């Protein structure tokens, strides 16, 4: 099981291979692998009618 671990707090990140991510400025990103370290994430939108991938956001993002 993946533990909820951030690169921010100094413990090693367990990559969740079900969540590929390239946002290296996020505290939940596993530096050495392009994956998220969370067990699950929440995706949302800032648009009224999202029509393309740019309209969606990872709402689990946390600034590193
Ligand atoms: S929380 Fe979202 S933005 Fe941050 S590493 Fe995970 S998937 Fe990427």
Backbone and ligand atoms as CSV (ligand in chain L), in Angstrom:
chain,resi,resn,atom,element,x,y,z
A,1,UNK,N,N,0.848,-1.199,0.000
A,1,UNK,CA,C,0.000,0.000,0.000
A,1,UNK,C,C,0.877,1.240,0.000
A,2,UNK,N,N,0.501,2.204,-0.801
A,2,UNK,CA,C,1.255,3.446,-0.837
A,2,UNK,C,C,0.947,4.269,0.406
A,3,UNK,N,N,1.985,4.815,0.990
A,3,UNK,CA,C,1.750,5.693,2.124
A,3,UNK,C,C,1.642,7.122,1.618
A,4,UNK,N,N,0.912,7.923,2.336
A,4,UNK,CA,C,0.828,9.326,1.971
A,4,UNK,C,C,2.087,10.001,2.472
A,5,UNK,N,N,2.955,10.307,1.568
A,5,UNK,CA,C,4.266,10.807,1.930
A,5,UNK,C,C,4.656,11.896,0.956
A,6,UNK,N,N,5.155,12.980,1.446
A,6,UNK,CA,C,5.564,14.048,0.554
A,6,UNK,C,C,7.067,14.159,0.532
A,7,UNK,N,N,7.582,14.657,-0.581
A,7,UNK,CA,C,9.010,14.911,-0.656
A,7,UNK,C,C,9.374,16.066,0.271
A,8,UNK,N,N,8.368,16.827,0.633
A,8,UNK,CA,C,8.565,18.007,1.476
A,8,UNK,C,C,9.041,17.677,2.878
A,9,UNK,N,N,8.476,16.612,3.456
A,9,UNK,CA,C,8.758,16.333,4.864
A,9,UNK,C,C,9.948,15.398,5.053
A,10,UNK,N,N,10.655,15.093,3.973
A,10,UNK,CA,C,11.905,14.362,4.120
A,10,UNK,C,C,11.816,12.870,4.005
A,11,UNK,N,N,10.632,12.255,4.037
A,11,UNK,CA,C,10.552,10.804,3.873
A,11,UNK,C,C,10.472,10.463,2.388
A,12,UNK,N,N,10.834,9.246,2.046
A,12,UNK,CA,C,10.880,8.892,0.639
A,12,UNK,C,C,9.473,8.744,0.070
A,13,UNK,N,N,9.343,9.067,-1.188
A,13,UNK,CA,C,8.046,9.063,-1.860
A,13,UNK,C,C,7.790,7.682,-2.441
A,14,UNK,N,N,6.616,7.110,-2.174
A,14,UNK,CA,C,6.233,5.843,-2.789
A,14,UNK,C,C,5.373,6.144,-3.997
A,15,UNK,N,N,5.915,5.916,-5.186
A,15,UNK,CA,C,5.202,6.277,-6.411
A,15,UNK,C,C,3.940,5.451,-6.581
A,16,UNK,N,N,2.838,6.112,-6.829
A,16,UNK,CA,C,1.595,5.434,-7.177
A,16,UNK,C,C,1.548,5.363,-8.701
A,17,UNK,N,N,1.813,4.177,-9.240
A,17,UNK,CA,C,1.927,4.032,-10.688
A,17,UNK,C,C,0.591,4.140,-11.409
A,18,UNK,N,N,-0.475,4.338,-10.663
A,18,UNK,CA,C,-1.770,4.598,-11.287
A,18,UNK,C,C,-1.968,6.086,-11.523
A,19,UNK,N,N,-1.067,6.913,-10.954
A,19,UNK,CA,C,-1.204,8.363,-11.114
A,19,UNK,C,C,0.097,8.939,-11.666
A,20,UNK,N,N,0.222,8.967,-12.985
A,20,UNK,CA,C,1.378,9.595,-13.626
A,20,UNK,C,C,1.228,11.106,-13.503
A,21,UNK,N,N,2.319,11.781,-13.199
A,21,UNK,CA,C,2.256,13.232,-13.022
A,21,UNK,C,C,3.635,13.826,-13.263
A,22,UNK,N,N,3.673,14.981,-13.927
A,22,UNK,CA,C,4.946,15.632,-14.216
A,22,UNK,C,C,5.082,16.981,-13.514
A,23,UNK,N,N,4.215,17.225,-12.548
A,23,UNK,CA,C,4.241,18.514,-11.840
A,23,UNK,C,C,5.256,18.444,-10.700
A,24,UNK,N,N,6.509,18.714,-11.040
A,24,UNK,CA,C,7.576,18.534,-10.052
A,24,UNK,C,C,7.565,19.594,-8.956
A,25,UNK,N,N,6.798,20.649,-9.139
A,25,UNK,CA,C,6.723,21.685,-8.101
A,25,UNK,C,C,5.684,21.346,-7.038
A,26,UNK,N,N,5.055,20.175,-7.158
A,26,UNK,CA,C,4.067,19.757,-6.157
A,26,UNK,C,C,4.757,18.956,-5.063
A,27,UNK,N,N,4.351,19.181,-3.832
A,27,UNK,CA,C,4.940,18.499,-2.683
A,27,UNK,C,C,4.679,17.000,-2.707
A,28,UNK,N,N,3.646,16.564,-3.412
A,28,UNK,CA,C,3.299,15.139,-3.453
A,28,UNK,C,C,3.992,14.393,-4.595
A,29,UNK,N,N,4.724,15.115,-5.443
A,29,UNK,CA,C,5.375,14.488,-6.597
A,29,UNK,C,C,6.600,13.688,-6.146
A,30,UNK,N,N,6.768,12.478,-6.726
A,30,UNK,CA,C,7.952,11.658,-6.435
A,30,UNK,C,C,9.066,12.115,-7.379
A,31,UNK,N,N,9.975,12.835,-6.834
A,31,UNK,CA,C,11.040,13.487,-7.611
A,31,UNK,C,C,11.668,12.609,-8.680
A,32,UNK,N,N,12.087,11.415,-8.309
A,32,UNK,CA,C,12.859,10.572,-9.220
A,32,UNK,C,C,12.000,9.847,-10.245
A,33,UNK,N,N,10.711,9.796,-9.998
A,33,UNK,CA,C,9.799,9.155,-10.931
A,33,UNK,C,C,8.677,10.132,-11.207
A,34,UNK,N,N,8.149,10.103,-12.420
A,34,UNK,CA,C,7.074,11.030,-12.756
A,34,UNK,C,C,5.717,10.473,-12.347
A,35,UNK,N,N,5.582,10.269,-11.035
A,35,UNK,CA,C,4.330,9.776,-10.474
A,35,UNK,C,C,4.005,10.533,-9.205
A,36,UNK,N,N,2.741,10.477,-8.860
A,36,UNK,CA,C,2.266,11.079,-7.615
A,36,UNK,C,C,2.489,10.084,-6.469
A,37,UNK,N,N,2.717,10.606,-5.280
A,37,UNK,CA,C,2.926,9.758,-4.118
A,37,UNK,C,C,1.669,9.534,-3.294
A,38,UNK,N,N,0.572,10.144,-3.676
A,38,UNK,CA,C,-0.674,9.981,-2.921
A,38,UNK,C,C,-1.386,8.692,-3.319
A,39,UNK,N,N,-2.237,8.177,-2.437
A,39,UNK,CA,C,-3.051,7.006,-2.764
A,39,UNK,C,C,-4.131,7.358,-3.778
A,40,UNK,N,N,-4.626,8.570,-3.676
A,40,UNK,CA,C,-5.652,9.037,-4.603
A,40,UNK,C,C,-5.558,10.545,-4.694
A,41,UNK,N,N,-6.074,11.092,-5.760
A,41,UNK,CA,C,-6.095,12.546,-5.942
A,41,UNK,C,C,-7.503,12.983,-6.309
A,42,UNK,N,N,-7.722,14.281,-6.190
A,42,UNK,CA,C,-9.003,14.838,-6.608
A,42,UNK,C,C,-8.759,15.738,-7.817
A,43,UNK,N,N,-9.515,15.500,-8.872
A,43,UNK,CA,C,-9.430,16.332,-10.075
A,43,UNK,C,C,-10.704,17.142,-10.204
A,44,UNK,N,N,-10.534,18.416,-10.511
A,44,UNK,CA,C,-11.690,19.285,-10.675
A,44,UNK,C,C,-11.477,20.227,-11.837
A,45,UNK,N,N,-12.278,21.252,-11.895
A,45,UNK,CA,C,-12.164,22.233,-12.976
A,45,UNK,C,C,-12.417,23.633,-12.452
A,46,UNK,N,N,-11.826,24.591,-13.137
A,46,UNK,CA,C,-12.063,25.996,-12.812
A,46,UNK,C,C,-12.974,26.637,-13.854
A,47,UNK,N,N,-13.482,25.814,-14.766
A,47,UNK,CA,C,-14.337,26.318,-15.841
A,47,UNK,C,C,-15.791,25.916,-15.588
A,48,UNK,N,N,-16.706,26.667,-16.194
A,48,UNK,CA,C,-18.122,26.325,-16.098
A,48,UNK,C,C,-18.434,25.121,-16.984
A,49,UNK,N,N,-17.871,25.143,-18.199
A,49,UNK,CA,C,-18.067,24.037,-19.141
A,49,UNK,C,C,-16.723,23.568,-19.656
A,50,UNK,N,N,-16.017,22.713,-18.918
A,50,UNK,CA,C,-14.691,22.275,-19.355
A,50,UNK,C,C,-14.746,21.588,-20.720
A,51,UNK,N,N,-13.817,22.001,-21.617
A,51,UNK,CA,C,-13.856,21.482,-22.981
A,51,UNK,C,C,-12.515,20.910,-23.440
A,52,UNK,N,N,-11.479,21.062,-22.644
A,52,UNK,CA,C,-10.168,20.526,-23.027
A,52,UNK,C,C,-9.372,20.241,-21.761
A,53,UNK,N,N,-8.274,19.515,-21.924
A,53,UNK,CA,C,-7.537,19.090,-20.732
A,53,UNK,C,C,-7.046,20.274,-19.896
A,54,UNK,N,N,-6.777,21.401,-20.573
A,54,UNK,CA,C,-6.307,22.583,-19.841
A,54,UNK,C,C,-7.350,23.123,-18.874
A,55,UNK,N,N,-8.570,22.680,-19.004
A,55,UNK,CA,C,-9.649,23.167,-18.135
A,55,UNK,C,C,-9.696,22.416,-16.810
A,56,UNK,N,N,-8.927,21.336,-16.703
A,56,UNK,CA,C,-9.009,20.518,-15.491
A,56,UNK,C,C,-7.803,20.768,-14.592
A,57,UNK,N,N,-7.986,20.535,-13.320
A,57,UNK,CA,C,-6.944,20.813,-12.334
A,57,UNK,C,C,-6.822,19.654,-11.351
A,58,UNK,N,N,-5.597,19.411,-10.907
A,58,UNK,CA,C,-5.410,18.507,-9.779
A,58,UNK,C,C,-5.613,19.332,-8.517
A,59,UNK,N,N,-6.676,19.037,-7.817
A,59,UNK,CA,C,-6.997,19.826,-6.614
A,59,UNK,C,C,-6.295,19.290,-5.378
A,60,UNK,N,N,-5.501,18.246,-5.566
A,60,UNK,CA,C,-4.670,17.751,-4.463
A,60,UNK,C,C,-3.295,18.390,-4.486
A,61,UNK,N,N,-3.050,19.263,-5.467
A,61,UNK,CA,C,-1.756,19.958,-5.584
A,61,UNK,C,C,-1.438,20.713,-4.307
A,62,UNK,N,N,-0.203,20.591,-3.906
A,62,UNK,CA,C,0.293,21.349,-2.754
A,62,UNK,C,C,1.658,21.894,-3.127
A,63,UNK,N,N,1.847,23.172,-2.939
A,63,UNK,CA,C,3.109,23.795,-3.349
A,63,UNK,C,C,4.293,23.199,-2.586
A,64,UNK,N,N,5.339,22.850,-3.327
A,64,UNK,CA,C,6.536,22.273,-2.714
A,64,UNK,C,C,7.385,23.368,-2.098
L,1,LIG,S1,S,-1.115,15.899,-5.996
L,1,LIG,FE1,FE,-1.646,16.222,-8.163
L,1,LIG,S2,S,-0.137,17.682,-8.950
L,1,LIG,FE2,FE,0.641,16.833,-7.024
L,1,LIG,S3,S,1.965,15.120,-7.637
L,1,LIG,FE3,FE,-0.083,14.307,-7.188
L,1,LIG,S4,S,-1.138,14.283,-9.184
L,1,LIG,FE4,FE,0.645,15.627,-9.372
